[in-house]
Amino acid sequence: MDQLLEFFRYLLNSEEIIRTGGLVLITLIILIENGVVFGFFLPGDYLLFLSGVFAGTKLLDVPLLLLMGCIFGAAVVGSLMGYGTGHFFGSRIQNRPDSLFFKKKHIETTRKYFEKYGSRTLVIARFLPIVRTFAPLLAGIIHMNFRYFMLYNIVGGAIWVGLLVGGGFYFGERFPWIINYVHWIVIFFLGITTITVVRGYLNARKEMNDQEIGVRSEE
């Protein structure tokens, strides 16, 4: 049990992932986080930003274009995996019971984003933890047009990688002392992530309650 907990602590430690796993592990984690249901807890946003910072300070000895290309490819392929899973196994997924790595409420929250933003959800979801993992899955479940899915998948992936990895590289190259404040960067992203997830959950819950009240009033 202790070894399992230590493994999860390692997966959530972006700095350690970058230092020990390098480009290969970064790419693999982004692939899983974007394409596999149980990968929703993995550190996406700040892993991208920190990988850019480490590349900018040369602690990660990888050219920027190679780093961005690998992460972008992992993000796009990962989302494609999620779409395929939802497309072919949608009914089975929706009927499965909740578990440690699967919650139906995540699908319902993602569904609310689709109802509000339509296909643009696939772009917006890149910057929303949990929704980022479940958006391609739901797109597959509702059999979203594949060409539109790939368009928004590629555009969203490019913006996500460009802003976070590119931004991290810029700060790492121009302000190399930022590497001494990595933990504060992680705390900042964790704060943003927590606020985003909580707000999304509360908004979805409020909308569902409003719908229930509306149905009751009609009766």
Short mmCIF file of the C-alpha atoms (twelve columns), coordinates in Angstrom:
data_MODEL
# 
_entry.id   MODEL 
# 
loop_
_atom_site.group_PDB 
_atom_site.id 
_atom_site.type_symbol 
_atom_site.label_atom_id 
_atom_site.label_alt_id 
_atom_site.label_comp_id 
_atom_site.label_asym_id 
_atom_site.label_seq_id 
_atom_site.Cartn_x 
_atom_site.Cartn_y 
_atom_site.Cartn_z 
_atom_site.pdbx_PDB_model_num 
ATOM 1   C CA . MET A 1   0.000   0.000  0.000   1 
ATOM 2   C CA . ASP A 2   2.827   2.397  0.889   1 
ATOM 3   C CA . GLN A 3   4.481   1.700  -2.467  1 
ATOM 4   C CA . LEU A 4   1.226   2.477  -4.282  1 
ATOM 5   C CA . LEU A 5   0.831   5.768  -2.429  1 
ATOM 6   C CA . GLU A 6   4.435   6.656  -3.194  1 
ATOM 7   C CA . PHE A 7   3.792   5.934  -6.876  1 
ATOM 8   C CA . PHE A 8   0.807   8.305  -6.931  1 
ATOM 9   C CA . ARG A 9   2.818   10.981 -5.133  1 
ATOM 10  C CA . TYR A 10  5.449   10.641 -7.828  1 
ATOM 11  C CA . LEU A 11  2.849   10.980 -10.605 1 
ATOM 12  C CA . LEU A 12  1.553   14.179 -9.019  1 
ATOM 13  C CA . ASN A 13  5.043   15.642 -8.623  1 
ATOM 14  C CA . SER A 14  5.654   17.425 -11.931 1 
ATOM 15  C CA . GLU A 15  9.170   18.536 -11.031 1 
ATOM 16  C CA . GLU A 16  10.226  14.964 -10.229 1 
ATOM 17  C CA . ILE A 17  8.591   13.661 -13.428 1 
ATOM 18  C CA . ILE A 18  10.531  16.135 -15.552 1 
ATOM 19  C CA . ARG A 19  13.864  15.552 -13.774 1 
ATOM 20  C CA . THR A 20  13.742  11.748 -13.805 1 
ATOM 21  C CA . GLY A 21  11.458  10.793 -16.678 1 
ATOM 22  C CA . GLY A 22  12.369  13.441 -19.213 1 
ATOM 23  C CA . LEU A 23  10.514  13.875 -22.494 1 
ATOM 24  C CA . VAL A 24  9.349   10.253 -22.716 1 
ATOM 25  C CA . LEU A 25  7.490   10.281 -19.397 1 
ATOM 26  C CA . ILE A 26  6.084   13.779 -19.981 1 
ATOM 27  C CA . THR A 27  4.668   12.637 -23.327 1 
ATOM 28  C CA . LEU A 28  3.223   9.436  -21.847 1 
ATOM 29  C CA . ILE A 29  1.481   11.259 -18.990 1 
ATOM 30  C CA . ILE A 30  -0.084  13.827 -21.337 1 
ATOM 31  C CA . LEU A 31  -1.282  10.981 -23.566 1 
ATOM 32  C CA . ILE A 32  -2.934  9.194  -20.628 1 
ATOM 33  C CA . GLU A 33  -4.404  12.340 -19.092 1 
ATOM 34  C CA . ASN A 34  -6.066  13.308 -22.374 1 
ATOM 35  C CA . GLY A 35  -7.199  9.871  -23.466 1 
ATOM 36  C CA . VAL A 36  -7.808  7.482  -20.579 1 
ATOM 37  C CA . VAL A 37  -10.656 7.866  -18.065 1 
ATOM 38  C CA . PHE A 38  -8.543  7.100  -15.012 1 
ATOM 39  C CA . GLY A 39  -5.964  9.701  -16.065 1 
ATOM 40  C CA . PHE A 40  -8.103  12.690 -15.046 1 
ATOM 41  C CA . PHE A 41  -6.104  13.216 -11.826 1 
ATOM 42  C CA . LEU A 42  -2.737  13.571 -13.574 1 
ATOM 43  C CA . PRO A 43  -0.991  16.987 -13.606 1 
ATOM 44  C CA . GLY A 44  -1.631  18.379 -17.075 1 
ATOM 45  C CA . ASP A 45  -1.453  22.167 -17.019 1 
ATOM 46  C CA . TYR A 46  1.448   22.684 -14.689 1 
ATOM 47  C CA . LEU A 47  3.374   19.756 -16.162 1 
ATOM 48  C CA . LEU A 48  3.270   21.575 -19.504 1 
ATOM 49  C CA . PHE A 49  4.279   24.894 -17.999 1 
ATOM 50  C CA . LEU A 50  7.079   23.430 -15.893 1 
ATOM 51  C CA . SER A 51  8.421   21.398 -18.817 1 
ATOM 52  C CA . GLY A 52  8.695   24.687 -20.713 1 
ATOM 53  C CA . VAL A 53  10.444  26.333 -17.759 1 
ATOM 54  C CA . PHE A 54  12.893  23.429 -17.430 1 
ATOM 55  C CA . ALA A 55  13.607  23.518 -21.178 1 
ATOM 56  C CA . GLY A 56  14.146  27.276 -21.021 1 
ATOM 57  C CA . THR A 57  16.665  26.930 -18.185 1 
ATOM 58  C CA . LYS A 58  18.310  23.929 -19.950 1 
ATOM 59  C CA . LEU A 59  17.630  21.613 -17.009 1 
ATOM 60  C CA . LEU A 60  15.601  19.646 -19.520 1 
ATOM 61  C CA . ASP A 61  17.975  19.371 -22.476 1 
ATOM 62  C CA . VAL A 62  15.342  19.162 -25.207 1 
ATOM 63  C CA . PRO A 63  14.794  21.609 -28.105 1 
ATOM 64  C CA . LEU A 64  11.606  23.633 -27.710 1 
ATOM 65  C CA . LEU A 65  10.096  22.495 -31.022 1 
ATOM 66  C CA . LEU A 66  10.688  18.833 -30.191 1 
ATOM 67  C CA . LEU A 67  9.175   19.286 -26.725 1 
ATOM 68  C CA . MET A 68  6.102   21.072 -28.084 1 
ATOM 69  C CA . GLY A 69  5.740   18.614 -30.963 1 
ATOM 70  C CA . CYS A 70  5.779   15.551 -28.691 1 
ATOM 71  C CA . ILE A 71  3.339   17.050 -26.193 1 
ATOM 72  C CA . PHE A 72  1.029   18.296 -28.944 1 
ATOM 73  C CA . GLY A 73  1.042   14.857 -30.588 1 
ATOM 74  C CA . ALA A 74  0.310   13.179 -27.249 1 
ATOM 75  C CA . ALA A 75  -2.573  15.579 -26.555 1 
ATOM 76  C CA . VAL A 76  -4.174  15.051 -29.969 1 
ATOM 77  C CA . VAL A 77  -3.694  11.270 -30.031 1 
ATOM 78  C CA . GLY A 78  -4.866  11.008 -26.415 1 
ATOM 79  C CA . SER A 79  -8.091  12.864 -27.185 1 
ATOM 80  C CA . LEU A 80  -8.571  10.677 -30.250 1 
ATOM 81  C CA . MET A 81  -8.278  7.624  -27.988 1 
ATOM 82  C CA . GLY A 82  -10.931 9.113  -25.703 1 
ATOM 83  C CA . TYR A 83  -13.226 9.777  -28.664 1 
ATOM 84  C CA . GLY A 84  -12.806 6.210  -29.906 1 
ATOM 85  C CA . THR A 85  -13.516 4.805  -26.453 1 
ATOM 86  C CA . GLY A 86  -16.726 6.813  -26.166 1 
ATOM 87  C CA . HIS A 87  -17.782 6.038  -29.733 1 
ATOM 88  C CA . PHE A 88  -17.461 2.267  -29.442 1 
ATOM 89  C CA . PHE A 89  -18.098 1.679  -25.735 1 
ATOM 90  C CA . GLY A 90  -20.340 4.628  -24.830 1 
ATOM 91  C CA . SER A 91  -23.356 2.727  -23.503 1 
ATOM 92  C CA . ARG A 92  -21.187 0.410  -21.441 1 
ATOM 93  C CA . ILE A 93  -19.293 3.341  -19.932 1 
ATOM 94  C CA . GLN A 94  -22.436 5.280  -18.993 1 
ATOM 95  C CA . ASN A 95  -23.944 2.229  -17.298 1 
ATOM 96  C CA . ARG A 96  -20.898 1.278  -15.254 1 
ATOM 97  C CA . PRO A 97  -20.987 2.025  -11.507 1 
ATOM 98  C CA . ASP A 98  -18.897 4.733  -9.888  1 
ATOM 99  C CA . SER A 99  -15.427 3.761  -8.738  1 
ATOM 100 C CA . LEU A 100 -12.235 5.403  -7.536  1 
ATOM 101 C CA . PHE A 101 -11.201 6.237  -11.108 1 
ATOM 102 C CA . PHE A 102 -14.622 6.802  -12.675 1 
ATOM 103 C CA . LYS A 103 -17.414 9.143  -11.638 1 
ATOM 104 C CA . LYS A 104 -20.605 9.645  -13.640 1 
ATOM 105 C CA . LYS A 105 -20.778 13.209 -12.346 1 
ATOM 106 C CA . HIS A 106 -17.679 14.022 -14.432 1 
ATOM 107 C CA . ILE A 107 -19.541 13.011 -17.592 1 
ATOM 108 C CA . GLU A 108 -22.586 15.058 -16.543 1 
ATOM 109 C CA . THR A 109 -20.432 18.111 -15.805 1 
ATOM 110 C CA . THR A 110 -18.790 17.754 -19.224 1 
ATOM 111 C CA . ARG A 111 -22.215 17.373 -20.852 1 
ATOM 112 C CA . LYS A 112 -23.188 20.755 -19.398 1 
ATOM 113 C CA . TYR A 113 -20.178 22.358 -21.085 1 
ATOM 114 C CA . PHE A 114 -21.203 20.823 -24.409 1 
ATOM 115 C CA . GLU A 115 -24.752 22.151 -23.975 1 
ATOM 116 C CA . LYS A 116 -23.395 25.612 -23.223 1 
ATOM 117 C CA . TYR A 117 -20.467 25.899 -25.652 1 
ATOM 118 C CA . GLY A 118 -21.117 23.222 -28.282 1 
ATOM 119 C CA . SER A 119 -18.101 21.918 -30.168 1 
ATOM 120 C CA . ARG A 120 -15.971 24.749 -28.779 1 
ATOM 121 C CA . THR A 121 -15.964 22.776 -25.533 1 
ATOM 122 C CA . LEU A 122 -13.117 20.711 -26.991 1 
ATOM 123 C CA . VAL A 123 -10.983 23.869 -27.151 1 
ATOM 124 C CA . ILE A 124 -12.114 25.296 -23.811 1 
ATOM 125 C CA . ALA A 125 -11.754 21.893 -22.119 1 
ATOM 126 C CA . ARG A 126 -7.996  21.874 -22.738 1 
ATOM 127 C CA . PHE A 127 -7.696  24.376 -19.906 1 
ATOM 128 C CA . LEU A 128 -10.188 22.653 -17.597 1 
ATOM 129 C CA . PRO A 129 -8.900  19.760 -15.474 1 
ATOM 130 C CA . ILE A 130 -11.126 16.651 -15.484 1 
ATOM 131 C CA . VAL A 131 -13.277 18.122 -18.284 1 
ATOM 132 C CA . ARG A 132 -10.161 17.847 -20.474 1 
ATOM 133 C CA . THR A 133 -10.190 14.076 -19.964 1 
ATOM 134 C CA . PHE A 134 -13.934 13.527 -20.315 1 
ATOM 135 C CA . ALA A 135 -14.728 15.918 -23.215 1 
ATOM 136 C CA . PRO A 136 -13.333 13.627 -25.981 1 
ATOM 137 C CA . LEU A 137 -15.040 10.665 -24.327 1 
ATOM 138 C CA . LEU A 138 -18.414 12.419 -24.363 1 
ATOM 139 C CA . ALA A 139 -17.839 13.609 -27.943 1 
ATOM 140 C CA . GLY A 140 -17.488 9.957  -28.894 1 
ATOM 141 C CA . ILE A 141 -20.538 8.913  -26.860 1 
ATOM 142 C CA . ILE A 142 -22.773 11.437 -28.666 1 
ATOM 143 C CA . HIS A 143 -21.159 10.474 -32.017 1 
ATOM 144 C CA . MET A 144 -19.951 13.970 -32.779 1 
ATOM 145 C CA . ASN A 145 -18.959 14.462 -36.428 1 
ATOM 146 C CA . PHE A 146 -15.394 13.146 -36.651 1 
ATOM 147 C CA . ARG A 147 -14.073 15.928 -38.896 1 
ATOM 148 C CA . TYR A 148 -15.340 18.626 -36.545 1 
ATOM 149 C CA . PHE A 149 -13.948 16.698 -33.602 1 
ATOM 150 C CA . MET A 150 -10.488 16.529 -35.146 1 
ATOM 151 C CA . LEU A 151 -10.588 20.211 -36.095 1 
ATOM 152 C CA . TYR A 152 -11.330 21.334 -32.547 1 
ATOM 153 C CA . ASN A 153 -9.016  18.657 -31.151 1 
ATOM 154 C CA . ILE A 154 -6.063  19.978 -33.144 1 
ATOM 155 C CA . VAL A 155 -6.873  23.668 -32.589 1 
ATOM 156 C CA . GLY A 156 -7.382  23.159 -28.848 1 
ATOM 157 C CA . GLY A 157 -4.209  21.110 -28.526 1 
ATOM 158 C CA . ALA A 158 -2.157  23.707 -30.396 1 
ATOM 159 C CA . ILE A 159 -3.422  26.587 -28.243 1 
ATOM 160 C CA . TRP A 160 -2.968  24.627 -25.001 1 
ATOM 161 C CA . VAL A 161 0.585   23.542 -25.786 1 
ATOM 162 C CA . GLY A 162 1.572   26.853 -27.353 1 
ATOM 163 C CA . LEU A 163 0.470   28.957 -24.401 1 
ATOM 164 C CA . LEU A 164 1.637   26.755 -21.541 1 
ATOM 165 C CA . VAL A 165 4.829   25.185 -22.893 1 
ATOM 166 C CA . GLY A 166 5.767   28.276 -24.886 1 
ATOM 167 C CA . GLY A 167 4.986   30.546 -21.935 1 
ATOM 168 C CA . GLY A 168 7.007   28.355 -19.568 1 
ATOM 169 C CA . PHE A 169 9.970   28.343 -21.961 1 
ATOM 170 C CA . TYR A 170 9.867   32.141 -22.247 1 
ATOM 171 C CA . PHE A 171 9.913   32.616 -18.477 1 
ATOM 172 C CA . GLY A 172 12.593  29.960 -17.999 1 
ATOM 173 C CA . GLU A 173 14.854  31.495 -20.638 1 
ATOM 174 C CA . ARG A 174 14.354  35.142 -19.636 1 
ATOM 175 C CA . PHE A 175 14.113  34.637 -15.871 1 
ATOM 176 C CA . PRO A 176 16.143  31.508 -15.014 1 
ATOM 177 C CA . TRP A 177 15.846  32.255 -11.287 1 
ATOM 178 C CA . ILE A 178 12.188  31.210 -11.571 1 
ATOM 179 C CA . ILE A 179 13.363  27.615 -11.209 1 
ATOM 180 C CA . ASN A 180 13.890  28.324 -7.492  1 
ATOM 181 C CA . TYR A 181 10.162  29.001 -7.145  1 
ATOM 182 C CA . VAL A 182 8.839   25.859 -8.811  1 
ATOM 183 C CA . HIS A 183 6.794   24.890 -5.762  1 
ATOM 184 C CA . TRP A 184 5.001   28.241 -5.801  1 
ATOM 185 C CA . ILE A 185 4.190   27.741 -9.471  1 
ATOM 186 C CA . VAL A 186 2.691   24.342 -8.688  1 
ATOM 187 C CA . ILE A 187 0.654   25.816 -5.820  1 
ATOM 188 C CA . PHE A 188 -0.604  28.568 -8.149  1 
ATOM 189 C CA . PHE A 189 -1.754  26.055 -10.769 1 
ATOM 190 C CA . LEU A 190 -3.292  23.828 -8.103  1 
ATOM 191 C CA . GLY A 191 -5.250  26.822 -6.822  1 
ATOM 192 C CA . ILE A 192 -6.502  27.687 -10.305 1 
ATOM 193 C CA . THR A 193 -7.351  24.028 -10.929 1 
ATOM 194 C CA . THR A 194 -9.289  23.692 -7.686  1 
ATOM 195 C CA . ILE A 195 -11.271 26.893 -8.268  1 
ATOM 196 C CA . THR A 196 -12.071 25.861 -11.845 1 
ATOM 197 C CA . VAL A 197 -13.257 22.380 -10.896 1 
ATOM 198 C CA . VAL A 198 -15.340 23.600 -7.938  1 
ATOM 199 C CA . ARG A 199 -16.974 26.360 -9.995  1 
ATOM 200 C CA . GLY A 200 -17.739 23.941 -12.819 1 
ATOM 201 C CA . TYR A 201 -19.263 21.460 -10.397 1 
ATOM 202 C CA . LEU A 202 -21.365 24.112 -8.617  1 
ATOM 203 C CA . ASN A 203 -22.597 25.611 -11.889 1 
ATOM 204 C CA . ALA A 204 -23.564 22.202 -13.250 1 
ATOM 205 C CA . ARG A 205 -25.318 21.333 -10.000 1 
ATOM 206 C CA . LYS A 206 -27.203 24.645 -9.991  1 
ATOM 207 C CA . GLU A 207 -28.349 24.159 -13.574 1 
ATOM 208 C CA . MET A 208 -29.535 20.627 -12.825 1 
ATOM 209 C CA . ASN A 209 -31.469 21.882 -9.781  1 
ATOM 210 C CA . ASP A 210 -33.019 24.676 -11.855 1 
ATOM 211 C CA . GLN A 211 -34.123 22.137 -14.458 1 
ATOM 212 C CA . GLU A 212 -35.677 19.933 -11.780 1 
ATOM 213 C CA . ILE A 213 -37.555 22.912 -10.328 1 
ATOM 214 C CA . GLY A 214 -38.763 23.823 -13.824 1 
ATOM 215 C CA . VAL A 215 -40.064 20.304 -14.446 1 
ATOM 216 C CA . ARG A 216 -41.881 20.246 -11.093 1 
ATOM 217 C CA . SER A 217 -43.505 23.623 -11.731 1 
ATOM 218 C CA . GLU A 218 -44.771 22.399 -15.105 1 
ATOM 219 C CA . GLU A 219 -46.344 19.385 -13.410 1 
# 
